[in-house]
Amino acid sequence: MAPKIGRSRSGSRDESAGFRFIIGWYADQCDGEWEHEFGVKIETIDNPGWSVTIDLVDTEAHGSLLEFSTIELPRRGWIGAMSDGERFIASGSPGAASEIDQAFEDFIAGRALPSDLGHGG
């Protein structure tokens, strides 16, 4: 079997954005102590897609809650996200990395997850 080469899906949010906000947020939390006990876990899932778990303990977002919600993305699949106050947990289809990143950014900013995520909203 030949190796698969990454491809871009046109007509969607900038896929190159990936997990940029999450990466920057993680770097901001690293203070010589936090990163030894807490962190960010990004994995693939067999649906296929992404699973992202972000520790919120000892951050400004600690205690922030988000009821589980799912968002259908046109031509891109879906994402689901929630927070129990200690962790932000999200998952999504393979092309939804930037939408997961946006959902976390919205969560940190105290914004509700938009129902039109991925529509440029």
Backbone as ProteinMPNN parsed JSONL, in Angstrom:
{"seq_chain_A": "MAPKIGRSRSGSRDESAGFRFIIGWYADQCDGEWEHEFGVKIETIDNPGWSVTIDLVDTEAHGSLLEFSTIELPRRGWIGAMSDGERFIASGSPGAASEIDQAFEDFIAGRALPSDLGHGG", "coords_chain_A": {"N_chain_A": [[0.844, -1.179, 0.0], [0.572, 2.155, -0.904], [2.006, 5.074, 0.658], [-0.096, 7.52, 2.215], [-0.694, 10.848, 1.229], [-0.905, 14.019, 2.697], [-3.781, 16.094, 2.289], [-5.617, 18.988, 1.255], [-8.816, 20.304, 2.013], [-10.893, 22.125, 0.095], [-12.735, 25.264, 0.362], [-13.187, 25.595, 3.058], [-12.536, 26.474, 6.505], [-9.278, 27.776, 7.281], [-7.216, 25.184, 7.179], [-4.569, 24.974, 7.893], [-4.326, 26.24, 10.235], [-4.72, 24.49, 12.332], [-3.938, 23.419, 15.538], [-3.243, 25.891, 16.675], [-4.068, 27.927, 18.613], [-4.424, 26.363, 20.924], [-1.808, 25.39, 21.257], [-0.38, 27.772, 21.774], [-1.72, 28.593, 24.119], [-1.075, 26.486, 25.825], [1.736, 26.849, 26.0], [1.752, 29.283, 27.36], [0.876, 28.472, 29.864], [2.937, 27.005, 30.896], [5.105, 27.104, 33.472], [7.27, 26.141, 34.736], [6.386, 24.472, 36.667], [3.587, 23.76, 36.368], [3.428, 22.272, 33.953], [4.591, 19.863, 34.628], [2.761, 18.379, 35.974], [0.346, 18.709, 34.685], [-1.279, 19.155, 31.445], [-1.646, 18.937, 27.848], [-3.318, 16.717, 25.763], [-3.292, 15.315, 22.646], [-4.765, 13.208, 20.443], [-5.323, 10.617, 17.983], [-8.439, 9.195, 16.902], [-10.512, 6.297, 16.304], [-12.722, 6.846, 14.68], [-12.848, 8.057, 11.936], [-10.68, 10.518, 13.516], [-9.986, 13.273, 15.778], [-8.995, 13.508, 19.214], [-8.978, 15.566, 21.981], [-7.667, 16.494, 25.034], [-7.51, 18.74, 27.629], [-5.905, 19.922, 30.408], [-7.222, 21.904, 32.995], [-6.753, 22.604, 35.588], [-5.248, 24.702, 37.984], [-5.133, 26.867, 36.25], [-6.39, 29.904, 34.729], [-8.821, 29.135, 33.721], [-9.746, 27.129, 35.306], [-12.39, 25.453, 36.795], [-14.293, 26.406, 35.06], [-17.192, 25.58, 33.33], [-18.647, 23.569, 30.751], [-21.358, 22.444, 29.116], [-21.844, 19.343, 27.449], [-21.739, 19.513, 23.971], [-22.507, 19.121, 20.512], [-21.46, 19.864, 17.21], [-22.374, 20.01, 13.917], [-20.458, 20.062, 11.028], [-20.507, 21.549, 7.918], [-19.672, 19.649, 5.127], [-17.404, 18.846, 6.467], [-17.654, 17.215, 8.647], [-17.807, 16.858, 12.083], [-17.746, 18.203, 15.461], [-17.363, 17.718, 18.979], [-17.669, 18.941, 22.29], [-16.808, 19.547, 25.752], [-16.624, 20.574, 29.224], [-15.619, 19.736, 32.469], [-14.78, 21.406, 34.364], [-12.313, 20.803, 35.338], [-11.074, 19.685, 33.201], [-10.96, 20.275, 29.7], [-12.557, 18.75, 27.121], [-12.529, 17.563, 23.881], [-13.567, 16.352, 20.687], [-13.364, 15.379, 17.258], [-13.976, 15.184, 13.696], [-11.583, 14.144, 11.109], [-10.856, 16.45, 9.536], [-11.317, 18.561, 11.231], [-9.604, 19.858, 12.998], [-8.882, 22.606, 13.265], [-11.348, 23.668, 13.965], [-11.821, 22.478, 16.443], [-9.776, 23.698, 17.836], [-10.697, 26.367, 17.66], [-13.057, 26.1, 19.134], [-11.987, 25.645, 21.685], [-10.648, 28.076, 22.068], [-12.87, 29.818, 22.071], [-14.142, 28.847, 24.368], [-12.226, 29.462, 26.382], [-12.315, 32.216, 26.193], [-14.778, 32.659, 27.202], [-16.928, 32.525, 25.564], [-19.881, 31.157, 24.095], [-20.092, 28.024, 22.38], [-20.31, 28.381, 18.97], [-23.115, 27.645, 16.911], [-22.674, 27.669, 14.27], [-20.044, 27.069, 13.741], [-17.231, 26.908, 11.723], [-18.356, 28.087, 9.583], [-17.187, 30.448, 9.175], [-17.848, 32.032, 11.25]], "CA_chain_A": [[0.0, 0.0, 0.0], [1.348, 3.393, -1.001], [1.723, 6.006, 1.757], [-1.039, 8.592, 1.909], [-0.128, 12.191, 1.289], [-1.89, 14.97, 3.22], [-4.478, 16.883, 1.281], [-6.434, 20.073, 1.777], [-10.202, 20.337, 1.547], [-11.185, 23.529, -0.227], [-14.017, 25.799, 0.785], [-13.35, 25.485, 4.499], [-11.652, 27.289, 7.324], [-7.862, 27.523, 7.042], [-6.795, 23.974, 7.875], [-3.208, 25.097, 8.396], [-4.395, 26.792, 11.588], [-4.557, 23.353, 13.227], [-4.12, 23.63, 16.971], [-2.415, 27.06, 17.025], [-4.448, 28.556, 19.88], [-4.12, 25.406, 21.993], [-0.35, 25.364, 21.438], [0.003, 29.011, 22.44], [-2.27, 28.572, 25.474], [-0.233, 25.553, 26.58], [3.019, 27.511, 26.268], [1.512, 30.303, 28.381], [0.674, 27.833, 31.169], [4.196, 26.399, 31.352], [5.771, 28.006, 34.404], [8.283, 25.367, 35.444], [5.708, 23.542, 37.569], [2.309, 23.284, 35.841], [3.601, 21.275, 32.889], [5.056, 18.591, 35.185], [1.603, 17.644, 36.472], [-0.797, 18.894, 33.805], [-0.873, 19.345, 30.062], [-2.562, 18.79, 26.725], [-3.156, 15.441, 25.064], [-3.942, 15.291, 21.34], [-4.651, 11.842, 19.921], [-6.252, 10.24, 16.927], [-9.45, 8.225, 17.295], [-10.805, 5.385, 15.207], [-13.97, 7.175, 13.982], [-11.572, 8.574, 12.444], [-10.681, 11.907, 13.929], [-9.11, 13.778, 16.84], [-9.435, 13.625, 20.597], [-8.141, 16.554, 22.659], [-7.951, 16.663, 26.459], [-6.686, 19.847, 28.116], [-6.04, 20.145, 31.844], [-7.535, 23.289, 33.37], [-6.379, 22.818, 36.981], [-4.208, 25.715, 38.185], [-5.145, 27.863, 35.173], [-7.504, 30.836, 34.889], [-10.051, 28.476, 33.283], [-10.128, 26.098, 36.275], [-13.748, 25.638, 37.302], [-15.211, 26.785, 33.978], [-17.964, 24.423, 32.878], [-19.27, 23.598, 29.437], [-22.192, 21.274, 28.888], [-21.472, 18.683, 26.202], [-22.493, 19.881, 22.775], [-21.923, 18.711, 19.239], [-21.697, 20.78, 16.102], [-22.175, 19.418, 12.594], [-19.722, 20.964, 10.147], [-20.814, 21.235, 6.524], [-18.585, 19.056, 4.328], [-16.208, 18.639, 7.277], [-17.872, 16.274, 9.721], [-18.409, 17.236, 13.356], [-16.942, 18.278, 16.679], [-18.088, 17.685, 20.247], [-16.805, 19.504, 23.329], [-17.362, 19.728, 27.081], [-15.664, 20.788, 30.303], [-16.094, 19.437, 33.816], [-14.141, 22.371, 35.245], [-10.915, 20.399, 35.509], [-10.561, 19.339, 31.875], [-11.723, 20.564, 28.492], [-12.439, 17.551, 26.29], [-13.169, 17.748, 22.582], [-13.212, 15.402, 19.643], [-13.919, 15.797, 15.976], [-13.596, 14.472, 12.481], [-10.197, 14.412, 10.718], [-10.636, 17.792, 9.014], [-11.877, 19.54, 12.162], [-8.62, 20.303, 13.999], [-8.966, 24.05, 13.499], [-12.613, 23.944, 14.653], [-11.597, 22.117, 17.847], [-8.947, 24.797, 18.342], [-11.587, 27.523, 17.806], [-13.962, 25.821, 20.25], [-11.247, 25.873, 22.927], [-10.444, 29.515, 22.174], [-14.147, 30.385, 22.488], [-14.342, 28.437, 25.755], [-11.323, 30.257, 27.222], [-12.787, 33.605, 26.142], [-16.095, 32.731, 27.823], [-17.968, 32.565, 24.529], [-20.574, 29.899, 23.823], [-19.694, 27.416, 21.112], [-21.272, 28.802, 17.963], [-23.727, 26.544, 16.165], [-22.218, 27.769, 12.888], [-18.596, 26.927, 13.708], [-16.794, 26.423, 10.431], [-18.986, 28.912, 8.546], [-16.543, 31.746, 9.208], [-18.499, 32.797, 12.294]], "C_chain_A": [[0.89, 1.243, 0.0], [1.02, 4.304, 0.181], [0.757, 7.089, 1.304], [-0.348, 9.928, 2.09], [-1.226, 13.128, 1.763], [-2.515, 15.78, 2.113], [-5.339, 17.931, 1.962], [-7.836, 19.962, 1.218], [-10.566, 21.795, 1.318], [-12.549, 23.945, 0.303], [-14.245, 25.731, 2.282], [-12.398, 26.431, 5.202], [-10.206, 26.891, 7.068], [-7.381, 26.329, 7.851], [-5.391, 24.087, 8.437], [-3.189, 25.68, 9.803], [-4.227, 25.697, 12.624], [-4.883, 23.675, 14.66], [-3.322, 24.838, 17.463], [-2.785, 27.694, 18.364], [-4.104, 27.643, 21.046], [-2.626, 25.383, 22.283], [0.117, 26.615, 22.171], [-0.486, 29.066, 23.881], [-1.423, 27.658, 26.359], [1.099, 26.209, 26.958], [2.876, 28.567, 27.353], [1.342, 29.708, 29.777], [1.973, 27.297, 31.76], [4.979, 27.412, 32.19], [6.868, 27.301, 35.198], [7.68, 24.359, 36.404], [4.469, 22.919, 36.929], [2.492, 22.127, 34.866], [4.11, 19.933, 33.39], [3.899, 17.74, 35.688], [0.427, 17.674, 35.511], [-0.319, 19.072, 32.369], [-2.018, 19.216, 29.081], [-2.264, 17.457, 26.063], [-3.962, 15.505, 23.778], [-3.681, 13.918, 20.739], [-5.58, 11.657, 18.728], [-7.239, 9.225, 17.5], [-9.849, 7.422, 16.074], [-12.113, 5.675, 14.477], [-13.796, 7.493, 12.496], [-11.715, 10.022, 12.884], [-9.698, 12.19, 15.032], [-9.797, 13.682, 18.194], [-8.454, 14.551, 21.299], [-8.607, 16.661, 24.112], [-6.974, 17.694, 26.998], [-6.953, 20.034, 29.603], [-6.249, 21.618, 32.132], [-7.118, 23.618, 34.797], [-5.192, 23.779, 37.052], [-4.035, 26.643, 36.984], [-6.319, 28.804, 35.448], [-8.836, 30.202, 34.513], [-10.523, 27.396, 34.25], [-11.509, 26.422, 36.843], [-14.756, 26.041, 36.24], [-15.878, 25.541, 33.409], [-18.515, 24.651, 31.476], [-20.053, 22.309, 29.282], [-21.82, 20.669, 27.54], [-22.364, 19.153, 25.065], [-21.754, 19.39, 21.544], [-22.323, 19.723, 18.179], [-21.409, 20.022, 14.811], [-21.519, 20.462, 11.702], [-20.032, 20.608, 8.697], [-19.556, 20.772, 5.782], [-17.352, 18.724, 5.153], [-16.422, 17.659, 8.415], [-18.491, 16.911, 10.949], [-17.335, 17.536, 14.394], [-17.897, 18.162, 17.869], [-17.14, 18.209, 21.313], [-17.56, 19.62, 24.641], [-16.247, 20.046, 28.058], [-16.327, 20.484, 31.628], [-15.483, 20.387, 34.843], [-12.676, 22.062, 35.509], [-10.251, 20.058, 34.185], [-11.524, 19.844, 30.807], [-11.489, 19.366, 27.599], [-13.197, 17.799, 24.998], [-12.736, 16.629, 21.649], [-13.865, 15.883, 18.36], [-13.38, 14.978, 14.831], [-12.191, 14.9, 12.021], [-9.922, 15.828, 10.232], [-11.045, 18.898, 9.966], [-10.894, 20.032, 13.224], [-8.748, 21.79, 14.291], [-10.278, 24.422, 14.189], [-12.535, 23.549, 16.128], [-10.794, 23.224, 18.514], [-9.812, 26.036, 18.597], [-12.553, 27.324, 18.963], [-13.259, 26.054, 21.586], [-10.994, 27.366, 23.128], [-11.725, 30.212, 22.641], [-14.427, 30.062, 23.954], [-13.489, 29.291, 26.7], [-11.79, 31.712, 27.294], [-14.17, 33.767, 26.781], [-17.233, 32.825, 26.831], [-18.597, 31.185, 24.388], [-20.041, 29.335, 22.509], [-20.735, 27.796, 20.066], [-21.834, 27.6, 17.222], [-23.253, 26.553, 14.716], [-20.698, 27.713, 12.789], [-18.19, 26.313, 12.367], [-17.43, 27.189, 9.287], [-18.33, 30.281, 8.5], [-17.099, 32.626, 10.31], [-17.721, 32.948, 13.548]], "O_chain_A": [[1.826, 1.362, 0.791], [-0.114, 4.311, 0.659], [0.788, 7.521, 0.152], [0.474, 10.108, 2.988], [-2.359, 13.045, 1.288], [-1.865, 16.112, 1.121], [-5.737, 17.767, 3.115], [-8.019, 19.566, 0.067], [-10.546, 22.602, 2.248], [-13.392, 23.115, 0.641], [-15.388, 25.802, 2.733], [-11.57, 27.094, 4.578], [-9.948, 25.756, 6.669], [-7.162, 26.436, 9.058], [-5.048, 23.364, 9.372], [-2.167, 25.627, 10.488], [-3.653, 25.936, 13.686], [-5.976, 24.15, 14.967], [-2.778, 24.804, 18.567], [-1.9, 27.972, 19.172], [-3.552, 28.097, 22.049], [-2.224, 25.36, 23.446], [0.925, 26.525, 23.095], [0.235, 29.527, 24.766], [-1.094, 28.005, 27.494], [1.531, 26.127, 28.107], [3.774, 28.735, 28.178], [1.635, 30.373, 30.771], [2.096, 27.152, 32.976], [5.448, 28.432, 31.685], [7.334, 27.815, 36.215], [8.384, 23.482, 36.904], [4.309, 21.699, 36.939], [1.788, 21.12, 34.949], [4.067, 18.951, 32.649], [4.031, 16.523, 35.818], [-0.403, 16.764, 35.518], [0.881, 19.133, 32.103], [-3.189, 19.364, 29.429], [-1.106, 17.109, 25.831], [-5.173, 15.724, 23.809], [-2.533, 13.515, 20.55], [-6.499, 12.445, 18.504], [-6.931, 8.497, 18.444], [-9.562, 7.813, 14.943], [-12.579, 4.826, 13.717], [-14.735, 7.131, 11.788], [-12.741, 10.662, 12.651], [-8.715, 11.473, 15.217], [-11.02, 13.766, 18.297], [-7.242, 14.351, 21.225], [-9.786, 16.89, 24.383], [-5.761, 17.551, 26.847], [-8.089, 20.276, 30.012], [-5.552, 22.475, 31.591], [-7.125, 24.786, 35.185], [-4.249, 23.673, 36.268], [-2.94, 27.144, 36.726], [-7.15, 28.521, 36.311], [-9.885, 30.683, 34.943], [-11.583, 26.806, 34.044], [-11.755, 27.534, 37.311], [-15.959, 26.019, 36.496], [-15.209, 24.572, 33.052], [-18.808, 25.778, 31.078], [-19.486, 21.217, 29.312], [-21.514, 21.395, 26.595], [-23.589, 19.184, 25.188], [-20.53, 19.263, 21.543], [-23.382, 20.348, 18.25], [-20.326, 19.462, 14.639], [-21.969, 21.605, 11.631], [-19.833, 19.463, 8.294], [-18.517, 21.432, 5.816], [-16.329, 18.349, 4.58], [-15.46, 17.297, 9.093], [-19.593, 17.454, 10.869], [-16.171, 17.172, 14.229], [-19.084, 18.472, 17.764], [-15.937, 17.952, 21.254], [-18.782, 19.771, 24.659], [-15.072, 19.822, 27.769], [-17.451, 20.914, 31.888], [-15.648, 20.195, 36.048], [-11.896, 22.948, 35.858], [-9.029, 20.129, 34.053], [-12.742, 19.838, 30.992], [-10.342, 19.0, 27.343], [-14.362, 18.195, 25.016], [-11.667, 16.041, 21.813], [-14.796, 16.689, 18.378], [-12.451, 14.186, 14.984], [-11.67, 15.909, 12.495], [-8.843, 16.36, 10.496], [-11.117, 20.06, 9.564], [-11.315, 20.568, 14.249], [-8.724, 22.193, 15.454], [-10.316, 25.404, 14.931], [-13.125, 24.219, 16.975], [-11.103, 23.637, 19.632], [-9.676, 26.682, 19.636], [-12.842, 28.268, 19.698], [-13.857, 26.597, 22.515], [-11.115, 27.866, 24.247], [-11.678, 31.091, 23.501], [-14.901, 30.922, 24.697], [-13.991, 29.786, 27.709], [-11.672, 32.357, 28.336], [-14.676, 34.884, 26.888], [-18.361, 33.159, 27.193], [-17.922, 30.168, 24.544], [-19.595, 30.08, 21.637], [-21.925, 27.552, 20.266], [-21.11, 26.646, 16.937], [-23.409, 25.559, 14.008], [-20.122, 28.255, 11.846], [-18.757, 25.307, 11.942], [-17.079, 26.963, 8.129], [-18.854, 31.191, 7.857], [-16.859, 33.833, 10.319], [-18.191, 33.582, 14.493]]}, "name": "protein", "num_of_chains": 1, "seq": "MAPKIGRSRSGSRDESAGFRFIIGWYADQCDGEWEHEFGVKIETIDNPGWSVTIDLVDTEAHGSLLEFSTIELPRRGWIGAMSDGERFIASGSPGAASEIDQAFEDFIAGRALPSDLGHGG"}
